[in-house]
């Protein structure tokens, strides 16, 4: 190849050589940078035919049609009948692609299936293929090219069903047809209207053609849906690889399970870069690194939190089974068993908490609690003693009783609930009151992490006497009316007294209760006196 010669620049004043340096550089015409060698395929049509056929046989039908549109020489070769076999070869290389129908040529079939442009105005990005009409149309052209009919042909006396002669699209209760095809069929029917034989023959031909189009359009629709689905999965796999390459593979799987709810960045530009179906490179990563990292860190926290909740729920269920086996399966349900600690109470005991709150990598089953089986009775008794001490402290706020005495056996040891306003509870039945185990959906966000896990797993909080109160002020007048000392009178002693009560002020609203039982004392209060 001879060396490239430089063009000499001349001035208007004569043959003097041009100035060198910056001035000549400015006058040098710019050349557009092109990839590859200019005109490198110009002589390709002159290559041996067997080599061309070998090359063409590996092309996609879309590429072969593009090649036929590049030059007159390629169009002459590829659109000739002797090259019809080549189109069949490249078409069969596509998996499950239906055969070319008799009413379309191979190039027209490739153009319909693989080129997303409007067949009327050539507008691009028309992804919907109207297989029944053998065309792609934009919205405007679809309106102008089609008509809606409900039954017979227009202006044709036989009132033939149009659907048997022209294939249509279904739109609500109407059938949508191509205007040109309908007009062509109507003109042909009018032309053969005087010859019954030709008319029947033409109608039979149209019926066969419609059936062929219908069958082929259904095959193409199924293939196109399958192709689109496969392509979508392929693009999604590439997007997934972008996340995996950035170290967010597990977060991506979590986002898929959650249907991508509000996970993608609010920045539209960053969100668009994430969805690009291309392998991740350093340049693309540098543009989205900061904002995406912040976003995905939040997703990771959310994923780990939900995984922790699921693991903890399984562990808590194992604890509940263990507690049931050690408590309720060994004895009949009574008032005393209702006052025993439950699984949510055991969860806060340090011995059980160490097992429940172990790292997520540790597998916890019901057998994991077997190490506490021998100490289960001791732990239960300890919890009962703590609860009893809390109710004792409630009564001790009103009475000065000696240490070690049975305060909860006194007649004044009657309790009520500040939540539901019920009263008349005695120990230990008061322990089982439902208000002392509140529903756990109240203020989850404000709970510590472990409390939140227990609350979501058990649906209740652990036992608490926060809503309990002693009804001393209402019971004291009843004992005083009976002449019984507050510090020593027990509930059993009051039950053995043969006293009756009457209301001092009958006009005052009250709950009538004339029994002497201690359960009724709190409802009478200062409104009664006693008589034998």
VEXDREN-2710 file (C-alpha; in Angstrom, 1 decimal):
% VEXDREN-2710
k/r/px/py/pz
1/UNK/0.0/0.0/0.0
2/UNK/1.5/3.4/-1.0
3/UNK/2.0/5.9/1.7
4/UNK/-0.8/8.5/2.2
5/UNK/0.0/11.8/0.6
6/UNK/-0.7/15.1/2.4
7/UNK/-2.7/17.8/0.6
8/UNK/-0.8/21.0/-0.1
9/UNK/-2.4/24.2/1.0
10/UNK/-1.8/27.2/-1.3
11/UNK/-2.4/30.9/-0.6
12/UNK/-4.2/33.3/-2.8
13/UNK/-1.0/35.3/-3.5
14/UNK/0.8/32.7/-5.5
15/UNK/2.8/29.5/-5.2
16/UNK/4.6/30.3/-1.9
17/UNK/4.6/27.4/0.5
18/UNK/2.1/27.7/3.4
19/UNK/3.3/28.7/6.9
20/UNK/4.1/25.9/9.2
21/UNK/3.1/25.6/12.9
22/UNK/-0.3/26.5/14.4
23/UNK/-1.6/28.3/11.3
24/UNK/-1.2/25.2/9.1
25/UNK/-2.8/23.0/11.8
26/UNK/-5.9/25.2/11.9
27/UNK/-6.3/24.9/8.1
28/UNK/-5.9/21.1/8.2
29/UNK/-9.4/19.6/7.5
30/UNK/-10.7/17.4/10.4
31/UNK/-11.4/13.8/9.7
32/UNK/-14.2/11.9/11.5
33/UNK/-12.9/8.9/13.4
34/UNK/-14.4/5.6/12.3
35/UNK/-14.0/2.2/13.7
36/UNK/-12.4/-0.4/11.4
37/UNK/-11.1/0.1/7.9
38/UNK/-13.1/2.5/5.6
39/UNK/-14.7/0.5/2.8
40/UNK/-13.3/-2.8/4.1
41/UNK/-16.4/-4.8/2.8
42/UNK/-16.7/-3.0/-0.5
43/UNK/-15.4/-6.1/-2.4
44/UNK/-17.4/-8.6/-0.5
45/UNK/-19.9/-9.3/-3.3
46/UNK/-17.0/-10.3/-5.5
47/UNK/-16.0/-13.1/-3.1
48/UNK/-16.5/-16.7/-4.2
49/UNK/-20.1/-17.8/-3.9
50/UNK/-19.5/-20.8/-1.7
51/UNK/-17.7/-18.7/0.9
52/UNK/-20.5/-16.1/0.9
53/UNK/-23.1/-18.9/1.4
54/UNK/-21.1/-20.3/4.3
55/UNK/-20.9/-16.9/5.9
56/UNK/-24.5/-16.1/5.3
57/UNK/-25.7/-19.4/6.7
58/UNK/-24.6/-18.4/10.2
59/UNK/-26.4/-15.1/10.2
60/UNK/-29.7/-14.3/12.0
61/UNK/-32.6/-13.5/9.6
62/UNK/-32.6/-10.0/10.8
63/UNK/-28.9/-9.6/9.9
64/UNK/-29.5/-11.2/6.5
65/UNK/-32.3/-8.8/5.7
66/UNK/-30.1/-5.9/6.9
67/UNK/-27.3/-7.1/4.6
68/UNK/-29.8/-7.2/1.7
69/UNK/-30.6/-3.6/2.3
70/UNK/-27.0/-2.4/2.3
71/UNK/-26.3/-2.4/-1.5
72/UNK/-27.9/-3.2/-4.8
73/UNK/-25.5/-6.1/-5.3
74/UNK/-26.5/-7.8/-2.1
75/UNK/-30.1/-7.1/-2.7
76/UNK/-29.8/-8.7/-6.2
77/UNK/-28.3/-11.8/-4.7
78/UNK/-30.3/-12.3/-1.5
79/UNK/-33.7/-11.4/-3.0
80/UNK/-33.4/-13.7/-6.0
81/UNK/-35.3/-17.1/-6.0
82/UNK/-32.1/-19.1/-6.2
83/UNK/-31.2/-17.8/-2.6
84/UNK/-34.6/-18.8/-1.2
85/UNK/-33.0/-21.8/0.5
86/UNK/-30.6/-19.6/2.4
87/UNK/-33.5/-17.8/4.1
88/UNK/-34.9/-21.2/5.2
89/UNK/-31.6/-22.2/6.6
90/UNK/-31.2/-19.1/8.7
91/UNK/-34.8/-19.3/9.8
92/UNK/-34.5/-22.8/11.0
93/UNK/-31.5/-21.8/13.2
94/UNK/-34.0/-20.0/15.5
95/UNK/-35.4/-22.4/18.1
96/UNK/-39.2/-23.1/17.8
97/UNK/-39.7/-20.4/15.2
98/UNK/-42.8/-21.3/13.1
99/UNK/-42.3/-22.1/9.4
100/UNK/-43.0/-19.3/6.9
101/UNK/-46.6/-19.3/5.8
102/UNK/-47.6/-19.6/2.1
103/UNK/-49.0/-16.1/2.0
104/UNK/-45.7/-14.4/3.0
105/UNK/-42.2/-14.5/1.4
106/UNK/-39.2/-15.3/3.6
107/UNK/-37.8/-11.7/3.7
108/UNK/-41.3/-10.4/4.4
109/UNK/-41.7/-12.9/7.2
110/UNK/-38.3/-11.9/8.7
111/UNK/-39.2/-8.3/8.4
112/UNK/-42.5/-8.9/10.3
113/UNK/-40.9/-10.9/13.1
114/UNK/-37.7/-9.1/13.8
115/UNK/-38.0/-5.5/12.7
116/UNK/-39.8/-3.2/15.2
117/UNK/-41.1/-0.5/12.9
118/UNK/-44.5/0.6/11.7
119/UNK/-45.3/-1.0/8.3
120/UNK/-47.0/2.2/7.2
121/UNK/-45.1/5.2/8.5
122/UNK/-41.9/3.4/9.5
123/UNK/-42.0/4.7/13.0
124/UNK/-39.6/2.8/15.2
125/UNK/-39.9/0.8/18.5
126/UNK/-43.2/-0.9/17.6
127/UNK/-42.9/-4.0/19.7
128/UNK/-46.4/-5.4/19.2
129/UNK/-46.8/-7.7/16.2
130/UNK/-50.3/-8.1/14.8
131/UNK/-49.8/-11.6/13.5
132/UNK/-53.4/-11.9/12.3
133/UNK/-52.9/-8.8/10.1
134/UNK/-49.3/-9.7/9.2
135/UNK/-48.2/-6.2/10.2
136/UNK/-46.9/-3.8/12.9
137/UNK/-48.7/-0.5/13.2
138/UNK/-48.3/2.5/15.5
139/UNK/-51.5/3.7/17.1
140/UNK/-52.2/6.3/14.5
141/UNK/-51.7/4.0/11.6
142/UNK/-53.7/1.3/13.3
143/UNK/-56.7/3.7/13.5
144/UNK/-56.4/4.7/9.9
145/UNK/-55.7/1.3/8.4
146/UNK/-58.4/-0.7/10.1
147/UNK/-62.2/-0.7/10.5
148/UNK/-64.6/-2.3/12.9
149/UNK/-67.5/-4.5/11.7
150/UNK/-70.0/-6.5/13.8
151/UNK/-71.3/-8.9/11.2
152/UNK/-71.5/-8.9/7.4
153/UNK/-69.5/-7.2/4.6
154/UNK/-70.5/-3.7/3.8
155/UNK/-72.6/-3.2/0.6
156/UNK/-72.6/-7.0/-0.2
157/UNK/-76.1/-8.5/-0.5
158/UNK/-75.3/-12.0/0.5
159/UNK/-74.5/-10.8/4.1
160/UNK/-71.7/-13.3/4.4
161/UNK/-69.9/-13.5/7.8
162/UNK/-66.8/-11.5/7.4
163/UNK/-64.8/-13.5/9.9
164/UNK/-64.9/-16.5/7.5
165/UNK/-63.3/-14.5/4.7
166/UNK/-60.9/-12.1/6.4
167/UNK/-58.9/-12.6/9.6
168/UNK/-59.6/-10.1/12.3
169/UNK/-58.5/-8.7/15.7
170/UNK/-60.9/-8.9/18.6
171/UNK/-61.6/-5.6/20.3
172/UNK/-64.4/-5.8/22.9
173/UNK/-67.6/-6.8/21.0
174/UNK/-66.2/-5.6/17.6
175/UNK/-63.9/-7.3/15.0
176/UNK/-61.1/-5.2/13.7
177/UNK/-60.2/-5.7/10.0
178/UNK/-57.7/-4.2/7.6
179/UNK/-59.6/-1.8/5.3
180/UNK/-57.5/-2.7/2.2
181/UNK/-58.1/-6.4/2.7
182/UNK/-61.8/-6.0/3.2
183/UNK/-62.1/-3.8/0.1
184/UNK/-60.2/-6.3/-2.0
185/UNK/-62.4/-9.2/-0.9
186/UNK/-65.6/-7.2/-1.6
187/UNK/-64.4/-6.2/-5.1
188/UNK/-63.5/-9.8/-5.8
189/UNK/-66.9/-11.0/-4.6
190/UNK/-68.6/-8.5/-6.8
191/UNK/-66.5/-9.6/-9.8
192/UNK/-67.5/-13.2/-9.5
193/UNK/-71.1/-12.5/-8.3
194/UNK/-72.5/-13.6/-11.7
195/UNK/-70.7/-16.9/-11.7
196/UNK/-71.8/-19.2/-8.9
197/UNK/-69.0/-21.7/-9.5
198/UNK/-66.3/-19.0/-9.3
199/UNK/-67.9/-17.4/-6.3
200/UNK/-68.0/-20.7/-4.4
201/UNK/-64.4/-21.4/-5.4
202/UNK/-63.3/-18.0/-4.2
203/UNK/-65.1/-18.3/-0.9
204/UNK/-63.6/-21.7/-0.3
205/UNK/-60.1/-20.3/-1.0
206/UNK/-60.7/-17.4/1.4
207/UNK/-62.0/-19.8/4.1
208/UNK/-58.9/-22.0/3.7
209/UNK/-56.6/-18.9/3.8
210/UNK/-58.3/-17.6/7.0
211/UNK/-57.9/-20.9/8.7
212/UNK/-54.2/-21.0/7.7
213/UNK/-53.7/-17.5/9.0
214/UNK/-55.5/-18.2/12.2
215/UNK/-53.5/-21.3/12.9
216/UNK/-50.2/-19.7/12.0
217/UNK/-50.9/-16.5/14.0
218/UNK/-51.6/-18.6/17.1
219/UNK/-48.3/-20.4/16.7
220/UNK/-46.4/-17.1/16.2
221/UNK/-48.1/-15.5/19.2
222/UNK/-47.0/-18.4/21.4
223/UNK/-43.5/-18.3/20.0
224/UNK/-43.3/-14.5/20.5
225/UNK/-44.4/-14.7/24.1
226/UNK/-41.9/-17.4/24.8
227/UNK/-39.2/-15.5/23.1
228/UNK/-40.1/-12.3/25.0
229/UNK/-40.1/-14.2/28.3
230/UNK/-36.7/-15.8/27.6
231/UNK/-35.3/-12.4/26.6
232/UNK/-36.6/-10.8/29.7
233/UNK/-35.1/-13.5/31.8
234/UNK/-31.8/-13.1/29.9
235/UNK/-31.7/-9.4/30.5
236/UNK/-32.7/-9.8/34.2
237/UNK/-29.8/-12.3/34.6
238/UNK/-27.4/-9.7/33.3
239/UNK/-28.8/-7.1/35.7
240/UNK/-28.5/-9.7/38.5
241/UNK/-24.9/-10.2/37.6
242/UNK/-24.3/-6.4/37.9
243/UNK/-25.5/-6.6/41.5
244/UNK/-23.6/-9.8/42.2
245/UNK/-20.4/-8.3/40.8
246/UNK/-20.9/-5.4/43.3
247/UNK/-21.3/-7.8/46.2
248/UNK/-25.1/-7.5/46.6
249/UNK/-26.3/-10.9/45.4
250/UNK/-28.1/-11.9/48.6
251/UNK/-29.8/-8.5/48.7
252/UNK/-31.0/-8.9/45.2
253/UNK/-32.6/-12.2/46.0
254/UNK/-34.3/-10.5/48.9
255/UNK/-35.5/-7.7/46.7
256/UNK/-37.0/-10.2/44.3
257/UNK/-38.9/-12.0/47.0
258/UNK/-40.3/-8.6/48.1
259/UNK/-41.3/-7.6/44.6
260/UNK/-38.8/-4.7/44.6
261/UNK/-41.0/-2.7/46.9
262/UNK/-39.4/0.8/47.2
263/UNK/-35.9/-0.7/47.1
264/UNK/-34.5/1.1/44.0
265/UNK/-32.9/4.5/44.4
266/UNK/-35.2/7.6/44.2
267/UNK/-32.6/9.1/41.8
268/UNK/-34.0/8.3/38.3
269/UNK/-30.6/8.4/36.7
270/UNK/-29.1/6.0/39.1
271/UNK/-32.2/3.7/38.9
272/UNK/-31.9/3.7/35.1
273/UNK/-28.2/2.8/35.2
274/UNK/-29.0/-0.2/37.5
275/UNK/-31.5/-1.6/35.0
276/UNK/-29.1/-1.4/32.1
277/UNK/-28.8/-5.0/30.8
278/UNK/-25.0/-4.9/30.3
279/UNK/-22.1/-6.4/32.3
280/UNK/-20.9/-4.0/35.0
281/UNK/-17.7/-2.2/34.3
282/UNK/-15.5/0.2/36.2
283/UNK/-16.9/3.3/34.5
284/UNK/-20.6/2.4/35.2
285/UNK/-19.7/1.4/38.8
286/UNK/-18.0/4.7/39.5
287/UNK/-21.2/6.6/38.5
288/UNK/-23.5/4.7/40.8
289/UNK/-21.2/3.5/43.5
290/UNK/-21.9/6.0/46.3
291/UNK/-25.7/6.2/46.1
292/UNK/-26.2/2.6/45.3
293/UNK/-24.0/1.5/48.3
294/UNK/-26.0/3.6/50.7
295/UNK/-29.3/2.2/49.3
296/UNK/-28.1/-1.4/49.4
297/UNK/-26.8/-1.1/52.9
298/UNK/-30.3/-0.2/53.9
299/UNK/-31.6/-3.2/52.0
300/UNK/-29.0/-5.4/53.7
301/UNK/-30.1/-4.2/57.1
302/UNK/-33.7/-4.9/56.2
303/UNK/-32.8/-8.4/54.9
304/UNK/-30.8/-9.3/58.0
305/UNK/-33.6/-8.0/60.3
306/UNK/-36.2/-10.2/58.6
307/UNK/-34.0/-13.2/58.5
308/UNK/-33.3/-12.7/62.2
309/UNK/-37.0/-12.5/62.9
310/UNK/-37.7/-15.7/61.0
311/UNK/-34.9/-17.6/62.9
312/UNK/-36.1/-16.2/66.2
313/UNK/-39.7/-17.2/65.5
314/UNK/-38.6/-20.8/64.9
315/UNK/-36.6/-20.8/68.2
316/UNK/-39.5/-19.3/70.1
317/UNK/-41.8/-22.0/68.8
318/UNK/-39.3/-24.6/70.0
319/UNK/-39.3/-23.0/73.4
320/UNK/-43.1/-22.9/73.5
321/UNK/-43.2/-26.7/72.8
322/UNK/-40.6/-27.3/75.5
323/UNK/-42.6/-25.3/78.1
324/UNK/-45.9/-27.0/77.1
325/UNK/-44.2/-30.4/77.5
326/UNK/-42.8/-29.6/80.9
327/UNK/-45.9/-27.9/82.3
328/UNK/-49.3/-28.5/80.7
329/UNK/-48.8/-31.9/79.3
330/UNK/-48.0/-33.3/82.8
331/UNK/-51.0/-31.9/84.7
332/UNK/-54.7/-31.0/84.2
333/UNK/-55.5/-27.3/83.6
334/UNK/-56.6/-25.6/86.8
335/UNK/-56.6/-22.1/88.2
336/UNK/-53.1/-22.7/89.5
337/UNK/-51.8/-23.8/86.0
338/UNK/-53.3/-20.6/84.5
339/UNK/-51.0/-18.6/86.9
340/UNK/-47.8/-20.4/85.8
341/UNK/-45.2/-18.6/83.7
342/UNK/-45.6/-19.0/79.9
343/UNK/-43.1/-19.3/77.1
344/UNK/-42.8/-15.5/76.8
345/UNK/-41.9/-15.3/80.5
346/UNK/-39.3/-18.0/80.2
347/UNK/-37.8/-16.2/77.2
348/UNK/-36.7/-13.4/79.5
349/UNK/-35.0/-15.7/82.0
350/UNK/-31.3/-15.4/81.4
351/UNK/-30.9/-19.2/81.1
352/UNK/-33.4/-19.4/78.2
353/UNK/-32.4/-16.0/76.7
354/UNK/-28.8/-17.1/76.2
355/UNK/-30.2/-19.9/73.9
356/UNK/-32.8/-17.8/72.1
357/UNK/-30.5/-14.9/71.5
358/UNK/-27.5/-16.9/70.2
359/UNK/-26.1/-16.0/66.8
360/UNK/-28.2/-16.8/63.7
361/UNK/-25.6/-19.3/62.5
362/UNK/-26.4/-21.5/65.5
363/UNK/-29.3/-24.0/65.0
364/UNK/-31.7/-24.1/67.9
365/UNK/-34.3/-26.8/68.3
366/UNK/-36.4/-28.1/71.1
367/UNK/-33.6/-30.4/72.1
368/UNK/-31.4/-27.3/72.7
369/UNK/-33.4/-26.6/75.9
370/UNK/-32.9/-30.1/77.3
371/UNK/-30.0/-28.7/79.4
372/UNK/-32.5/-26.7/81.4
373/UNK/-34.9/-29.6/82.0
374/UNK/-33.6/-30.4/85.5
375/UNK/-33.8/-26.8/86.6
376/UNK/-37.2/-26.1/85.0
377/UNK/-39.1/-26.5/88.3
378/UNK/-36.6/-24.3/90.1
379/UNK/-36.9/-21.5/87.5
380/UNK/-40.7/-21.7/87.6
381/UNK/-40.7/-21.4/91.4
382/UNK/-38.4/-18.4/91.2
383/UNK/-40.7/-16.7/88.7
384/UNK/-43.7/-17.4/91.0
385/UNK/-41.8/-16.0/94.0
386/UNK/-41.0/-12.8/92.1
387/UNK/-44.7/-12.3/91.1
388/UNK/-45.9/-13.0/94.6
389/UNK/-43.4/-10.5/96.0
390/UNK/-44.8/-7.8/93.6
391/UNK/-48.3/-8.3/94.8
392/UNK/-47.1/-8.4/98.4
393/UNK/-45.5/-5.1/97.9
394/UNK/-48.8/-3.7/96.6
395/UNK/-50.6/-4.6/99.9
396/UNK/-47.6/-3.6/102.0
397/UNK/-48.0/0.0/100.8
398/UNK/-51.2/0.2/102.9
399/UNK/-50.4/-2.1/105.9
400/UNK/-47.5/-2.5/108.2
401/UNK/-47.3/-6.2/108.6
402/UNK/-44.4/-8.3/110.1
403/UNK/-41.9/-9.8/107.7
404/UNK/-42.7/-13.4/106.7
405/UNK/-46.4/-13.1/107.3
406/UNK/-48.8/-14.2/104.6
407/UNK/-49.9/-10.8/103.4
408/UNK/-51.8/-12.1/100.3
409/UNK/-54.0/-14.3/102.6
410/UNK/-55.4/-11.2/104.3
411/UNK/-58.9/-10.1/103.6
412/UNK/-57.7/-6.7/102.4
413/UNK/-55.5/-8.4/99.7
414/UNK/-58.0/-7.8/96.9
415/UNK/-56.8/-6.5/93.6
416/UNK/-58.2/-4.7/90.5
417/UNK/-57.1/-3.8/87.0
418/UNK/-56.6/-0.2/86.0
419/UNK/-56.9/-1.2/82.4
420/UNK/-60.3/-2.9/82.1
421/UNK/-61.5/-1.6/85.6
422/UNK/-62.4/-5.1/86.8
423/UNK/-61.9/-5.8/90.5
424/UNK/-62.3/-8.5/93.1
425/UNK/-59.2/-10.6/92.1
426/UNK/-57.4/-12.7/94.7
427/UNK/-53.9/-14.1/94.5
428/UNK/-53.0/-16.4/92.6
429/UNK/-56.0/-16.1/90.3
430/UNK/-55.1/-12.4/89.6
431/UNK/-51.8/-13.5/87.9
432/UNK/-53.8/-15.0/85.0
433/UNK/-55.7/-11.8/84.2
434/UNK/-55.3/-11.0/80.5
435/UNK/-54.6/-7.3/80.9
436/UNK/-51.3/-8.2/82.6
437/UNK/-50.1/-9.8/79.4
438/UNK/-50.8/-7.0/76.9
439/UNK/-51.0/-7.6/73.1
440/UNK/-47.6/-7.1/71.6
441/UNK/-48.5/-4.9/68.6
442/UNK/-48.4/-1.8/70.7
443/UNK/-45.4/0.4/69.9
444/UNK/-43.1/-2.2/68.5
445/UNK/-40.7/0.4/67.2
446/UNK/-40.0/1.7/70.6
447/UNK/-39.1/-1.7/72.1
448/UNK/-35.5/-2.9/72.5
449/UNK/-34.3/-5.4/69.8
450/UNK/-34.8/-8.5/71.9
451/UNK/-38.1/-7.4/73.2
452/UNK/-39.2/-6.7/69.7
453/UNK/-38.2/-10.2/68.5
454/UNK/-40.1/-11.8/71.4
455/UNK/-43.2/-9.6/70.9
456/UNK/-43.4/-10.5/67.2
457/UNK/-42.8/-14.2/67.9
458/UNK/-45.3/-14.5/70.8
459/UNK/-47.9/-11.8/69.9
460/UNK/-47.9/-10.9/73.6
461/UNK/-45.6/-9.2/76.0
462/UNK/-44.2/-10.8/79.2
463/UNK/-46.2/-10.7/82.4
464/UNK/-46.3/-7.3/84.1
465/UNK/-48.3/-5.9/87.1
466/UNK/-48.1/-2.4/85.7
467/UNK/-52.0/-2.2/85.5
468/UNK/-52.6/-4.0/88.8
469/UNK/-53.8/-2.1/91.9
470/UNK/-54.8/-3.0/95.5
471/UNK/-58.4/-2.3/96.4
472/UNK/-57.5/-1.5/100.1
473/UNK/-59.4/1.8/100.2
474/UNK/-62.7/0.1/99.2
475/UNK/-62.3/-3.0/101.3
476/UNK/-61.2/-1.4/104.5
477/UNK/-64.7/0.1/105.4
478/UNK/-66.3/-3.3/105.1
479/UNK/-63.8/-4.9/107.6
480/UNK/-64.3/-1.9/109.9
481/UNK/-68.1/-2.3/109.8
482/UNK/-67.6/-5.9/110.8
483/UNK/-65.2/-4.9/113.6
484/UNK/-62.4/-7.0/112.2
485/UNK/-58.7/-5.9/112.4
486/UNK/-57.1/-5.1/109.1
487/UNK/-53.6/-6.5/109.8
488/UNK/-54.7/-10.0/110.8
489/UNK/-58.1/-10.8/109.4
490/UNK/-57.8/-13.4/106.6
491/UNK/-60.2/-14.1/103.7
492/UNK/-61.2/-17.4/105.2
493/UNK/-62.3/-15.7/108.4
494/UNK/-64.4/-13.2/106.6
495/UNK/-66.0/-16.0/104.6
496/UNK/-67.0/-17.8/107.9
497/UNK/-68.7/-14.7/109.4
498/UNK/-72.5/-14.8/109.4
499/UNK/-72.9/-11.1/108.6
500/UNK/-75.3/-9.4/106.2
501/UNK/-74.8/-6.0/104.7
502/UNK/-77.1/-3.1/103.9
503/UNK/-76.6/-0.1/101.8
504/UNK/-76.3/3.2/103.8
505/UNK/-77.3/5.3/100.8
506/UNK/-79.6/3.2/98.5
507/UNK/-80.0/6.1/96.1
508/UNK/-76.3/5.9/95.1
509/UNK/-75.7/3.8/92.0
510/UNK/-74.1/0.5/92.8
511/UNK/-73.7/-3.1/91.9
512/UNK/-76.1/-4.9/94.4
513/UNK/-74.1/-7.6/96.2
514/UNK/-75.3/-8.9/99.6
515/UNK/-73.0/-11.9/100.0
516/UNK/-70.3/-11.8/102.6
517/UNK/-67.7/-13.4/100.4
518/UNK/-64.5/-11.5/100.0
519/UNK/-65.0/-11.2/96.3
520/UNK/-67.9/-8.8/96.9
521/UNK/-66.1/-6.6/99.4
522/UNK/-64.5/-4.2/96.9
523/UNK/-67.9/-3.5/95.2
524/UNK/-69.6/-2.5/98.5
525/UNK/-66.9/-0.3/99.9
526/UNK/-68.0/2.6/102.1
527/UNK/-71.6/2.4/101.1
528/UNK/-72.6/-0.3/103.5
529/UNK/-72.7/-1.3/107.2
530/UNK/-72.9/-4.8/108.8
531/UNK/-75.5/-6.4/111.0
532/UNK/-76.1/-9.9/112.3
END
